[in-house]
Amino acid sequence: MANKITVSVMCSDLMNLERDIKELERNGIDWLHIDIMDAHFVPNLTFGPDFPNAMHRVTNMPLDIHLMCEDPEFIYSKIQINPGDIISTHVELKKDFTAFAADVHAKGGMFGVVVNPDTPVDSVAPHMAYSDMVTLMLVHPGFAGAKLVEGILDKVAEMRKWLDSNGYENVLISVDGSVSCERAELMAGMGANVFVGGTAGVYRKGMTLSESIPLLRAAISK
């Protein structure tokens, strides 16, 4: 599978989001990334379930929904899931997501787990039987534009090695947080497959989306 770009709508102009979505579509991005935060699991409050439901009405692009919530199953129960959508939640919750993932798969979606910077790669082990993707947070989650954690890029290669060594070669690795073109190119070489575009890679100061997205696409295609 070709490497994919998923763009964080938290970094968009929310007063003109439909306009931005149409421009992202024209520039061939693959998924729309939505960070749903509850002000408990992370110290920020963003979108509720009505937000992705509304987005489904204006685009056919798959939604890449990242649940940063203490009760992700409750939030998920309020979200319309279309075939191709991705739902991801955190290993730090220390929950069994078997039934959760099965419901996502029954609706034609993908299920993923997310690993914070301080959490070891083998924390995903209990979840691999039902996961399609692992997201590595490169920043401490909660806010757009957060600073890259020092030395975190090495974790991409470590995760790829762990997955491949344990029979999970087909599990995708997504990278989220401060994903610049230069870092994206490095991480693609380490085995990352999905790149969350935010202020560092897509919504770049002084650039239009039509200028920045081809640069990120080129970086992950080398």
DOSELUM-664278 format. One record per residue: residue number from 0; residue in one letter; z, x, y of N, C-alpha, C in turn. Coordinates in nm, 3 decimals, padded with zeros to 5 digits. Layout:
N
{node NUM; 'a'; {Z; X; Y}; {Z; X; Y}; {Z; X; Y}};
...
This chain:
222
{node 0; 'm'; {00.000; 00.083; -00.120}; {00.000; 00.000; 00.000}; {00.000; 00.086; 00.124}};
{node 1; 'a'; {-00.083; 00.050; 00.221}; {-00.088; 00.123; 00.347}; {00.044; 00.108; 00.421}};
{node 2; 'n'; {00.082; 00.211; 00.494}; {00.204; 00.204; 00.575}; {00.192; 00.093; 00.679}};
{node 3; 'k'; {00.306; 00.031; 00.711}; {00.305; -00.086; 00.796}; {00.388; -00.066; 00.922}};
{node 4; 'i'; {00.346; -00.136; 01.028}; {00.420; -00.140; 01.154}; {00.480; -00.279; 01.169}};
{node 5; 't'; {00.611; -00.283; 01.193}; {00.680; -00.408; 01.222}; {00.746; -00.393; 01.359}};
{node 6; 'v'; {00.713; -00.479; 01.451}; {00.754; -00.460; 01.591}; {00.876; -00.546; 01.624}};
{node 7; 's'; {00.975; -00.482; 01.684}; {01.100; -00.548; 01.720}; {01.081; -00.637; 01.841}};
{node 8; 'v'; {01.094; -00.769; 01.820}; {01.075; -00.861; 01.932}; {01.192; -00.856; 02.029}};
{node 9; 'm'; {01.303; -00.796; 01.990}; {01.416; -00.779; 02.082}; {01.375; -00.694; 02.203}};
{node 10; 'c'; {01.271; -00.612; 02.184}; {01.224; -00.525; 02.292}; {01.112; -00.589; 02.373}};
{node 11; 's'; {01.070; -00.709; 02.334}; {00.962; -00.777; 02.405}; {01.013; -00.840; 02.534}};
{node 12; 'd'; {00.919; -00.893; 02.610}; {00.952; -00.974; 02.727}; {00.981; -01.114; 02.675}};
{node 13; 'l'; {01.108; -01.150; 02.661}; {01.144; -01.276; 02.597}; {01.100; -01.397; 02.678}};
{node 14; 'm'; {01.079; -01.380; 02.809}; {01.029; -01.490; 02.889}; {00.879; -01.511; 02.870}};
{node 15; 'n'; {00.815; -01.414; 02.807}; {00.671; -01.423; 02.779}; {00.643; -01.383; 02.634}};
{node 16; 'l'; {00.730; -01.427; 02.544}; {00.722; -01.379; 02.406}; {00.594; -01.423; 02.337}};
{node 17; 'e'; {00.551; -01.545; 02.357}; {00.427; -01.590; 02.291}; {00.309; -01.506; 02.335}};
{node 18; 'r'; {00.306; -01.471; 02.463}; {00.200; -01.381; 02.512}; {00.205; -01.247; 02.442}};
{node 19; 'd'; {00.326; -01.190; 02.429}; {00.341; -01.062; 02.360}; {00.300; -01.071; 02.214}};
{node 20; 'i'; {00.337; -01.181; 02.147}; {00.302; -01.198; 02.007}; {00.150; -01.198; 01.990}};
{node 21; 'k'; {00.081; -01.269; 02.077}; {-00.066; -01.273; 02.067}; {-00.126; -01.135; 02.090}};
{node 22; 'e'; {-00.066; -01.057; 02.182}; {-00.117; -00.922; 02.204}; {-00.089; -00.832; 02.085}};
{node 23; 'l'; {00.028; -00.848; 02.022}; {00.059; -00.772; 01.902}; {-00.037; -00.809; 01.789}};
{node 24; 'e'; {-00.070; -00.936; 01.777}; {-00.169; -00.979; 01.677}; {-00.303; -00.912; 01.701}};
{node 25; 'r'; {-00.347; -00.911; 01.827}; {-00.476; -00.851; 01.859}; {-00.479; -00.703; 01.826}};
{node 26; 'n'; {-00.364; -00.639; 01.833}; {-00.357; -00.495; 01.806}; {-00.324; -00.463; 01.660}};
{node 27; 'g'; {-00.325; -00.565; 01.576}; {-00.321; -00.543; 01.432}; {-00.188; -00.499; 01.374}};
{node 28; 'i'; {-00.076; -00.537; 01.437}; {00.051; -00.502; 01.373}; {00.069; -00.590; 01.249}};
{node 29; 'd'; {00.158; -00.547; 01.161}; {00.169; -00.611; 01.031}; {00.276; -00.720; 01.026}};
{node 30; 'w'; {00.394; -00.693; 01.081}; {00.506; -00.786; 01.075}; {00.574; -00.792; 01.212}};
{node 31; 'l'; {00.648; -00.899; 01.234}; {00.733; -00.911; 01.353}; {00.878; -00.899; 01.311}};
{node 32; 'h'; {00.948; -00.803; 01.368}; {01.085; -00.772; 01.329}; {01.183; -00.846; 01.420}};
{node 33; 'i'; {01.273; -00.922; 01.358}; {01.370; -01.002; 01.434}; {01.511; -00.959; 01.395}};
{node 34; 'd'; {01.587; -00.912; 01.491}; {01.727; -00.873; 01.469}; {01.817; -00.991; 01.503}};
{node 35; 'i'; {01.882; -01.045; 01.403}; {01.977; -01.154; 01.423}; {02.118; -01.097; 01.410}};
{node 36; 'm'; {02.192; -01.096; 01.520}; {02.326; -01.035; 01.526}; {02.429; -01.142; 01.563}};
{node 37; 'd'; {02.549; -01.128; 01.505}; {02.650; -01.233; 01.520}; {02.770; -01.195; 01.606}};
{node 38; 'a'; {02.768; -01.076; 01.666}; {02.880; -01.027; 01.749}; {03.007; -01.003; 01.669}};
{node 39; 'h'; {02.995; -00.999; 01.537}; {03.107; -00.967; 01.449}; {03.074; -00.846; 01.362}};
{node 40; 'f'; {02.965; -00.856; 01.288}; {02.924; -00.743; 01.206}; {02.878; -00.626; 01.294}};
{node 41; 'v'; {02.813; -00.659; 01.403}; {02.777; -00.560; 01.506}; {02.822; -00.615; 01.642}};
{node 42; 'p'; {02.845; -00.528; 01.741}; {02.900; -00.573; 01.869}; {02.794; -00.626; 01.966}};
{node 43; 'n'; {02.709; -00.716; 01.917}; {02.609; -00.776; 02.004}; {02.575; -00.913; 01.947}};
{node 44; 'l'; {02.524; -00.999; 02.031}; {02.484; -01.133; 01.993}; {02.340; -01.153; 02.038}};
{node 45; 't'; {02.253; -01.184; 01.942}; {02.112; -01.199; 01.980}; {02.063; -01.339; 01.947}};
{node 46; 'f'; {01.975; -01.351; 01.849}; {01.905; -01.476; 01.823}; {01.972; -01.557; 01.712}};
{node 47; 'g'; {01.957; -01.689; 01.720}; {01.999; -01.776; 01.613}; {01.881; -01.813; 01.525}};
{node 48; 'p'; {01.903; -01.895; 01.423}; {01.795; -01.930; 01.330}; {01.682; -02.010; 01.393}};
{node 49; 'd'; {01.707; -02.078; 01.504}; {01.599; -02.151; 01.570}; {01.490; -02.058; 01.621}};
{node 50; 'f'; {01.527; -01.934; 01.647}; {01.431; -01.840; 01.705}; {01.318; -01.806; 01.607}};
{node 51; 'p'; {01.347; -01.757; 01.485}; {01.236; -01.735; 01.391}; {01.162; -01.863; 01.356}};
{node 52; 'n'; {01.232; -01.975; 01.350}; {01.164; -02.102; 01.320}; {01.061; -02.134; 01.428}};
{node 53; 'a'; {01.096; -02.107; 01.554}; {01.001; -02.130; 01.663}; {00.885; -02.031; 01.656}};
{node 54; 'm'; {00.913; -01.908; 01.618}; {00.806; -01.809; 01.608}; {00.704; -01.847; 01.502}};
{node 55; 'h'; {00.751; -01.909; 01.394}; {00.656; -01.954; 01.290}; {00.556; -02.056; 01.346}};
{node 56; 'r'; {00.593; -02.123; 01.452}; {00.502; -02.223; 01.507}; {00.392; -02.162; 01.594}};
{node 57; 'v'; {00.408; -02.036; 01.634}; {00.308; -01.975; 01.722}; {00.233; -01.858; 01.657}};
{node 58; 't'; {00.272; -01.820; 01.535}; {00.203; -01.708; 01.469}; {00.209; -01.724; 01.318}};
{node 59; 'n'; {00.106; -01.671; 01.253}; {00.104; -01.667; 01.106}; {00.146; -01.530; 01.054}};
{node 60; 'm'; {00.181; -01.438; 01.144}; {00.226; -01.307; 01.099}; {00.358; -01.321; 01.023}};
{node 61; 'p'; {00.378; -01.244; 00.916}; {00.506; -01.248; 00.847}; {00.619; -01.201; 00.938}};
{node 62; 'l'; {00.735; -01.261; 00.920}; {00.853; -01.223; 00.995}; {00.941; -01.132; 00.910}};
{node 63; 'd'; {00.986; -01.025; 00.970}; {01.074; -00.925; 00.908}; {01.212; -00.947; 00.969}};
{node 64; 'i'; {01.295; -01.025; 00.901}; {01.420; -01.075; 00.959}; {01.537; -00.991; 00.910}};
{node 65; 'h'; {01.603; -00.925; 01.004}; {01.715; -00.834; 00.975}; {01.843; -00.905; 01.014}};
{node 66; 'l'; {01.922; -00.943; 00.914}; {02.045; -01.018; 00.937}; {02.162; -00.922; 00.949}};
{node 67; 'm'; {02.208; -00.900; 01.071}; {02.327; -00.819; 01.098}; {02.443; -00.915; 01.122}};
{node 68; 'c'; {02.487; -00.978; 01.015}; {02.582; -01.087; 01.023}; {02.684; -01.076; 00.910}};
{node 69; 'e'; {02.804; -01.126; 00.936}; {02.907; -01.127; 00.832}; {02.878; -01.231; 00.724}};
{node 70; 'd'; {02.804; -01.336; 00.759}; {02.770; -01.440; 00.662}; {02.618; -01.461; 00.662}};
{node 71; 'p'; {02.544; -01.365; 00.608}; {02.398; -01.375; 00.616}; {02.341; -01.494; 00.541}};
{node 72; 'e'; {02.406; -01.535; 00.432}; {02.355; -01.649; 00.356}; {02.357; -01.778; 00.439}};
{node 73; 'f'; {02.460; -01.794; 00.521}; {02.467; -01.914; 00.605}; {02.352; -01.915; 00.707}};
{node 74; 'i'; {02.331; -01.802; 00.774}; {02.221; -01.794; 00.871}; {02.088; -01.818; 00.801}};
{node 75; 'y'; {02.071; -01.754; 00.687}; {01.946; -01.769; 00.610}; {01.921; -01.915; 00.575}};
{node 76; 's'; {02.025; -01.990; 00.543}; {02.008; -02.130; 00.501}; {01.948; -02.217; 00.611}};
{node 77; 'k'; {01.952; -02.168; 00.735}; {01.900; -02.244; 00.849}; {01.760; -02.198; 00.890}};
{node 78; 'i'; {01.708; -02.095; 00.823}; {01.579; -02.037; 00.862}; {01.468; -02.086; 00.771}};
{node 79; 'q'; {01.356; -02.122; 00.831}; {01.236; -02.155; 00.755}; {01.174; -02.025; 00.706}};
{node 80; 'i'; {01.158; -02.013; 00.575}; {01.098; -01.893; 00.517}; {00.956; -01.926; 00.471}};
{node 81; 'n'; {00.859; -01.852; 00.520}; {00.720; -01.866; 00.477}; {00.685; -01.755; 00.378}};
{node 82; 'p'; {00.588; -01.778; 00.292}; {00.544; -01.671; 00.202}; {00.507; -01.545; 00.281}};
{node 83; 'g'; {00.557; -01.431; 00.235}; {00.530; -01.304; 00.303}; {00.640; -01.260; 00.397}};
{node 84; 'd'; {00.732; -01.350; 00.433}; {00.844; -01.311; 00.518}; {00.939; -01.218; 00.442}};
{node 85; 'i'; {01.011; -01.137; 00.517}; {01.109; -01.045; 00.459}; {01.246; -01.078; 00.516}};
{node 86; 'i'; {01.345; -01.087; 00.428}; {01.483; -01.107; 00.469}; {01.562; -00.984; 00.424}};
{node 87; 's'; {01.633; -00.919; 00.516}; {01.713; -00.802; 00.482}; {01.855; -00.819; 00.532}};
{node 88; 't'; {01.950; -00.769; 00.454}; {02.090; -00.772; 00.494}; {02.161; -00.647; 00.445}};
{node 89; 'h'; {02.284; -00.629; 00.485}; {02.348; -00.497; 00.476}; {02.429; -00.474; 00.349}};
{node 90; 'v'; {02.415; -00.354; 00.293}; {02.495; -00.315; 00.178}; {02.643; -00.303; 00.215}};
{node 91; 'e'; {02.671; -00.278; 00.342}; {02.811; -00.260; 00.386}; {02.895; -00.387; 00.368}};
{node 92; 'l'; {02.829; -00.500; 00.351}; {02.903; -00.624; 00.329}; {02.968; -00.628; 00.190}};
{node 93; 'k'; {02.919; -00.540; 00.100}; {02.974; -00.529; -00.037}; {02.971; -00.665; -00.109}};
{node 94; 'k'; {02.858; -00.732; -00.100}; {02.839; -00.861; -00.167}; {02.733; -00.849; -00.276}};
{node 95; 'd'; {02.736; -00.941; -00.369}; {02.631; -00.955; -00.468}; {02.528; -01.052; -00.411}};
{node 96; 'f'; {02.407; -01.003; -00.390}; {02.302; -01.085; -00.329}; {02.203; -01.140; -00.432}};
{node 97; 't'; {02.241; -01.144; -00.559}; {02.147; -01.186; -00.664}; {02.089; -01.324; -00.637}};
{node 98; 'a'; {02.175; -01.423; -00.614}; {02.128; -01.560; -00.591}; {02.052; -01.570; -00.458}};
{node 99; 'f'; {02.100; -01.500; -00.358}; {02.036; -01.495; -00.226}; {01.892; -01.446; -00.241}};
{node 100; 'a'; {01.876; -01.332; -00.306}; {01.743; -01.273; -00.325}; {01.653; -01.364; -00.408}};
{node 101; 'a'; {01.709; -01.426; -00.510}; {01.630; -01.515; -00.595}; {01.573; -01.631; -00.514}};
{node 102; 'd'; {01.651; -01.684; -00.420}; {01.601; -01.794; -00.337}; {01.489; -01.747; -00.245}};
{node 103; 'v'; {01.507; -01.627; -00.188}; {01.400; -01.570; -00.103}; {01.272; -01.553; -00.184}};
{node 104; 'h'; {01.284; -01.496; -00.303}; {01.166; -01.475; -00.388}; {01.102; -01.607; -00.428}};
{node 105; 'a'; {01.182; -01.709; -00.455}; {01.128; -01.840; -00.494}; {01.044; -01.901; -00.383}};
{node 106; 'k'; {01.072; -01.864; -00.258}; {00.995; -01.914; -00.143}; {00.877; -01.824; -00.108}};
{node 107; 'g'; {00.853; -01.721; -00.190}; {00.740; -01.631; -00.166}; {00.770; -01.518; -00.072}};
{node 108; 'g'; {00.899; -01.497; -00.042}; {00.937; -01.389; 00.049}; {00.977; -01.263; -00.025}};
{node 109; 'm'; {01.010; -01.162; 00.053}; {01.062; -01.035; 00.003}; {01.207; -01.022; 00.045}};
{node 110; 'f'; {01.286; -00.951; -00.037}; {01.427; -00.930; -00.006}; {01.454; -00.781; 00.009}};
{node 111; 'g'; {01.534; -00.747; 00.110}; {01.566; -00.607; 00.132}; {01.712; -00.586; 00.165}};
{node 112; 'v'; {01.756; -00.463; 00.146}; {01.891; -00.425; 00.187}; {01.882; -00.317; 00.293}};
{node 113; 'v'; {01.983; -00.313; 00.379}; {01.986; -00.222; 00.493}; {02.106; -00.129; 00.479}};
{node 114; 'v'; {02.084; -00.002; 00.516}; {02.186; 00.102; 00.502}; {02.213; 00.162; 00.640}};
{node 115; 'n'; {02.337; 00.153; 00.685}; {02.375; 00.213; 00.813}; {02.380; 00.366; 00.804}};
{node 116; 'p'; {02.378; 00.435; 00.919}; {02.369; 00.582; 00.917}; {02.477; 00.652; 00.835}};
{node 117; 'd'; {02.600; 00.600; 00.838}; {02.711; 00.667; 00.770}; {02.725; 00.627; 00.623}};
{node 118; 't'; {02.639; 00.539; 00.575}; {02.649; 00.489; 00.438}; {02.559; 00.572; 00.346}};
{node 119; 'p'; {02.609; 00.618; 00.231}; {02.529; 00.703; 00.143}; {02.413; 00.627; 00.078}};
{node 120; 'v'; {02.310; 00.701; 00.040}; {02.190; 00.638; -00.015}; {02.218; 00.565; -00.146}};
{node 121; 'd'; {02.310; 00.616; -00.227}; {02.333; 00.551; -00.356}; {02.408; 00.420; -00.345}};
{node 122; 's'; {02.443; 00.380; -00.223}; {02.507; 00.250; -00.202}; {02.411; 00.135; -00.236}};
{node 123; 'v'; {02.281; 00.165; -00.243}; {02.184; 00.060; -00.274}; {02.179; 00.029; -00.423}};
{node 124; 'a'; {02.239; 00.112; -00.506}; {02.226; 00.099; -00.651}; {02.255; -00.041; -00.704}};
{node 125; 'p'; {02.363; -00.109; -00.662}; {02.391; -00.242; -00.717}; {02.286; -00.348; -00.682}};
{node 126; 'h'; {02.201; -00.318; -00.584}; {02.108; -00.418; -00.532}; {01.963; -00.397; -00.574}};
{node 127; 'm'; {01.934; -00.290; -00.643}; {01.795; -00.256; -00.666}; {01.724; -00.348; -00.764}};
{node 128; 'a'; {01.797; -00.416; -00.849}; {01.732; -00.506; -00.944}; {01.660; -00.621; -00.874}};
{node 129; 'y'; {01.700; -00.653; -00.750}; {01.639; -00.767; -00.680}; {01.583; -00.731; -00.542}};
{node 130; 's'; {01.574; -00.603; -00.509}; {01.530; -00.563; -00.375}; {01.387; -00.510; -00.376}};
{node 131; 'd'; {01.314; -00.548; -00.271}; {01.177; -00.501; -00.252}; {01.169; -00.389; -00.148}};
{node 132; 'm'; {01.273; -00.378; -00.066}; {01.269; -00.283; 00.045}; {01.409; -00.235; 00.078}};
{node 133; 'v'; {01.419; -00.110; 00.118}; {01.543; -00.053; 00.172}; {01.515; -00.012; 00.315}};
{node 134; 't'; {01.598; -00.059; 00.408}; {01.585; -00.018; 00.547}; {01.693; 00.083; 00.580}};
{node 135; 'l'; {01.652; 00.196; 00.633}; {01.745; 00.299; 00.678}; {01.761; 00.288; 00.829}};
{node 136; 'm'; {01.883; 00.261; 00.873}; {01.910; 00.262; 01.016}; {01.922; 00.407; 01.062}};
{node 137; 'l'; {01.842; 00.443; 01.161}; {01.844; 00.578; 01.217}; {01.936; 00.587; 01.338}};
{node 138; 'v'; {01.986; 00.472; 01.381}; {02.079; 00.462; 01.494}; {02.194; 00.372; 01.448}};
{node 139; 'h'; {02.304; 00.376; 01.520}; {02.411; 00.281; 01.492}; {02.365; 00.145; 01.544}};
{node 140; 'p'; {02.363; 00.043; 01.458}; {02.297; -00.083; 01.495}; {02.374; -00.163; 01.598}};
{node 141; 'g'; {02.296; -00.245; 01.670}; {02.355; -00.336; 01.766}; {02.278; -00.350; 01.895}};
{node 142; 'f'; {02.213; -00.241; 01.939}; {02.148; -00.245; 02.070}; {02.013; -00.174; 02.067}};
{node 143; 'a'; {01.917; -00.229; 02.140}; {01.787; -00.164; 02.155}; {01.803; -00.035; 02.234}};
{node 144; 'g'; {01.723; 00.066; 02.201}; {01.726; 00.191; 02.274}; {01.841; 00.282; 02.239}};
{node 145; 'a'; {01.908; 00.257; 02.126}; {02.022; 00.341; 02.086}; {01.976; 00.483; 02.052}};
{node 146; 'k'; {02.069; 00.576; 02.060}; {02.038; 00.717; 02.039}; {02.027; 00.749; 01.891}};
{node 147; 'l'; {01.926; 00.827; 01.855}; {01.906; 00.871; 01.717}; {02.028; 00.949; 01.669}};
{node 148; 'v'; {02.075; 00.918; 01.548}; {02.186; 00.991; 01.489}; {02.138; 01.130; 01.447}};
{node 149; 'e'; {02.212; 01.232; 01.484}; {02.170; 01.369; 01.456}; {02.157; 01.392; 01.305}};
{node 150; 'g'; {02.045; 01.452; 01.265}; {02.022; 01.487; 01.126}; {01.983; 01.372; 01.035}};
{node 151; 'i'; {01.965; 01.251; 01.091}; {01.944; 01.133; 01.008}; {01.809; 01.131; 00.938}};
{node 152; 'l'; {01.709; 01.198; 00.992}; {01.576; 01.191; 00.931}; {01.575; 01.246; 00.789}};
{node 153; 'd'; {01.663; 01.341; 00.759}; {01.670; 01.395; 00.623}; {01.704; 01.286; 00.521}};
{node 154; 'k'; {01.766; 01.180; 00.567}; {01.807; 01.072; 00.476}; {01.685; 00.998; 00.419}};
{node 155; 'v'; {01.573; 01.003; 00.490}; {01.452; 00.938; 00.441}; {01.406; 01.004; 00.312}};
{node 156; 'a'; {01.395; 01.134; 00.315}; {01.355; 01.208; 00.195}; {01.458; 01.192; 00.084}};
{node 157; 'e'; {01.585; 01.189; 00.122}; {01.691; 01.171; 00.022}; {01.680; 01.035; -00.046}};
{node 158; 'm'; {01.653; 00.931; 00.033}; {01.639; 00.797; -00.023}; {01.514; 00.787; -00.111}};
{node 159; 'r'; {01.404; 00.846; -00.066}; {01.282; 00.841; -00.147}; {01.303; 00.910; -00.281}};
{node 160; 'k'; {01.372; 01.023; -00.279}; {01.402; 01.096; -00.402}; {01.490; 01.013; -00.494}};
{node 161; 'w'; {01.593; 00.948; -00.436}; {01.684; 00.868; -00.517}; {01.610; 00.751; -00.581}};
{node 162; 'l'; {01.530; 00.680; -00.502}; {01.456; 00.566; -00.555}; {01.361; 00.608; -00.666}};
{node 163; 'd'; {01.284; 00.712; -00.641}; {01.185; 00.756; -00.740}; {01.252; 00.806; -00.868}};
{node 164; 's'; {01.365; 00.873; -00.853}; {01.435; 00.928; -00.970}; {01.501; 00.821; -01.054}};
{node 165; 'n'; {01.523; 00.704; -00.996}; {01.593; 00.597; -01.067}; {01.501; 00.481; -01.106}};
{node 166; 'g'; {01.370; 00.505; -01.099}; {01.274; 00.405; -01.145}; {01.237; 00.299; -01.044}};
{node 167; 'y'; {01.261; 00.327; -00.916}; {01.231; 00.227; -00.812}; {01.121; 00.279; -00.718}};
{node 168; 'e'; {01.016; 00.335; -00.779}; {00.908; 00.394; -00.699}; {00.838; 00.292; -00.611}};
{node 169; 'n'; {00.839; 00.166; -00.651}; {00.767; 00.063; -00.577}; {00.849; 00.000; -00.464}};
{node 170; 'v'; {00.975; 00.039; -00.453}; {01.058; -00.014; -00.344}; {01.018; 00.055; -00.214}};
{node 171; 'l'; {00.992; -00.025; -00.112}; {00.952; 00.027; 00.018}; {01.072; 00.083; 00.093}};
{node 172; 'i'; {01.047; 00.184; 00.175}; {01.148; 00.235; 00.268}; {01.103; 00.201; 00.410}};
{node 173; 's'; {01.188; 00.126; 00.480}; {01.166; 00.095; 00.621}; {01.261; 00.180; 00.704}};
{node 174; 'v'; {01.215; 00.224; 00.820}; {01.299; 00.305; 00.909}; {01.309; 00.234; 01.043}};
{node 175; 'd'; {01.434; 00.227; 01.095}; {01.462; 00.141; 01.210}; {01.552; 00.215; 01.308}};
{node 176; 'g'; {01.500; 00.230; 01.431}; {01.580; 00.289; 01.538}; {01.521; 00.417; 01.592}};
{node 177; 's'; {01.476; 00.416; 01.716}; {01.422; 00.535; 01.782}; {01.305; 00.595; 01.706}};
{node 178; 'v'; {01.215; 00.508; 01.659}; {01.099; 00.553; 01.580}; {00.985; 00.586; 01.676}};
{node 179; 's'; {00.981; 00.709; 01.720}; {00.871; 00.758; 01.804}; {00.753; 00.795; 01.716}};
{node 180; 'c'; {00.639; 00.820; 01.777}; {00.522; 00.861; 01.700}; {00.548; 00.992; 01.625}};
{node 181; 'e'; {00.613; 01.086; 01.692}; {00.639; 01.216; 01.630}; {00.733; 01.201; 01.510}};
{node 182; 'r'; {00.838; 01.123; 01.526}; {00.931; 01.102; 01.414}; {00.866; 01.019; 01.304}};
{node 183; 'a'; {00.785; 00.922; 01.342}; {00.718; 00.839; 01.242}; {00.627; 00.924; 01.153}};
{node 184; 'e'; {00.556; 01.016; 01.214}; {00.468; 01.103; 01.135}; {00.549; 01.186; 01.035}};
{node 185; 'l'; {00.662; 01.240; 01.080}; {00.749; 01.317; 00.991}; {00.802; 01.231; 00.877}};
{node 186; 'm'; {00.846; 01.110; 00.910}; {00.906; 01.024; 00.808}; {00.803; 00.969; 00.711}};
{node 187; 'a'; {00.681; 00.949; 00.758}; {00.574; 00.908; 00.666}; {00.554; 01.016; 00.560}};
{node 188; 'g'; {00.561; 01.141; 00.602}; {00.548; 01.251; 00.508}; {00.665; 01.262; 00.412}};
{node 189; 'm'; {00.780; 01.204; 00.450}; {00.898; 01.205; 00.364}; {00.902; 01.086; 00.268}};
{node 190; 'g'; {00.810; 00.991; 00.287}; {00.806; 00.877; 00.196}; {00.840; 00.743; 00.255}};
{node 191; 'a'; {00.855; 00.734; 00.388}; {00.877; 00.604; 00.451}; {00.747; 00.525; 00.451}};
{node 192; 'n'; {00.760; 00.392; 00.443}; {00.643; 00.304; 00.432}; {00.630; 00.204; 00.547}};
{node 193; 'v'; {00.744; 00.167; 00.607}; {00.746; 00.062; 00.709}; {00.820; 00.117; 00.831}};
{node 194; 'f'; {00.761; 00.097; 00.949}; {00.812; 00.160; 01.071}; {00.839; 00.053; 01.176}};
{node 195; 'v'; {00.968; 00.042; 01.214}; {01.007; -00.057; 01.314}; {00.976; 00.000; 01.452}};
{node 196; 'g'; {00.885; -00.064; 01.521}; {00.845; -00.019; 01.654}; {00.927; -00.087; 01.761}};
{node 197; 'g'; {00.993; -00.008; 01.843}; {01.072; -00.061; 01.954}; {01.037; 00.010; 02.082}};
{node 198; 't'; {01.140; 00.052; 02.157}; {01.114; 00.116; 02.286}; {01.058; 00.257; 02.271}};
{node 199; 'a'; {01.083; 00.322; 02.157}; {01.036; 00.459; 02.139}; {00.892; 00.467; 02.093}};
{node 200; 'g'; {00.846; 00.366; 02.017}; {00.714; 00.376; 01.956}; {00.612; 00.275; 02.003}};
{node 201; 'v'; {00.656; 00.159; 02.054}; {00.562; 00.052; 02.089}; {00.578; 00.012; 02.236}};
{node 202; 'y'; {00.698; -00.028; 02.275}; {00.721; -00.070; 02.414}; {00.756; 00.053; 02.497}};
{node 203; 'r'; {00.656; 00.138; 02.515}; {00.677; 00.267; 02.580}; {00.650; 00.254; 02.730}};
{node 204; 'k'; {00.737; 00.316; 02.806}; {00.724; 00.310; 02.952}; {00.590; 00.367; 02.996}};
{node 205; 'g'; {00.521; 00.291; 03.081}; {00.393; 00.336; 03.134}; {00.275; 00.314; 03.043}};
{node 206; 'm'; {00.296; 00.247; 02.928}; {00.188; 00.222; 02.833}; {00.178; 00.073; 02.804}};
{node 207; 't'; {00.055; 00.026; 02.784}; {00.035; -00.109; 02.734}; {00.046; -00.107; 02.581}};
{node 208; 'l'; {00.062; -00.225; 02.523}; {00.066; -00.234; 02.378}; {-00.065; -00.186; 02.316}};
{node 209; 's'; {-00.175; -00.211; 02.385}; {-00.305; -00.166; 02.336}; {-00.319; -00.015; 02.337}};
{node 210; 'e'; {-00.236; 00.052; 02.415}; {-00.236; 00.199; 02.417}; {-00.137; 00.257; 02.317}};
{node 211; 's'; {-00.019; 00.197; 02.307}; {00.086; 00.257; 02.223}; {00.068; 00.230; 02.074}};
{node 212; 'i'; {00.025; 00.111; 02.037}; {00.017; 00.077; 01.895}; {-00.084; 00.163; 01.820}};
{node 213; 'p'; {-00.204; 00.189; 01.873}; {-00.295; 00.279; 01.800}; {-00.237; 00.419; 01.780}};
{node 214; 'l'; {-00.156; 00.467; 01.873}; {-00.094; 00.598; 01.858}; {00.005; 00.597; 01.742}};
{node 215; 'l'; {00.085; 00.490; 01.732}; {00.180; 00.481; 01.621}; {00.107; 00.463; 01.489}};
{node 216; 'r'; {00.002; 00.383; 01.489}; {-00.076; 00.364; 01.366}; {-00.136; 00.496; 01.319}};
{node 217; 'a'; {-00.189; 00.573; 01.411}; {-00.246; 00.703; 01.375}; {-00.140; 00.796; 01.319}};
{node 218; 'a'; {-00.020; 00.791; 01.378}; {00.087; 00.881; 01.334}; {00.128; 00.855; 01.190}};
{node 219; 'i'; {00.130; 00.728; 01.149}; {00.177; 00.696; 01.014}; {00.064; 00.695; 00.912}};
{node 220; 's'; {-00.057; 00.724; 00.958}; {-00.173; 00.722; 00.868}; {-00.224; 00.860; 00.834}};
{node 221; 'k'; {-00.156; 00.965; 00.887}; {-00.204; 01.101; 00.864}; {-00.169; 01.148; 00.723}};
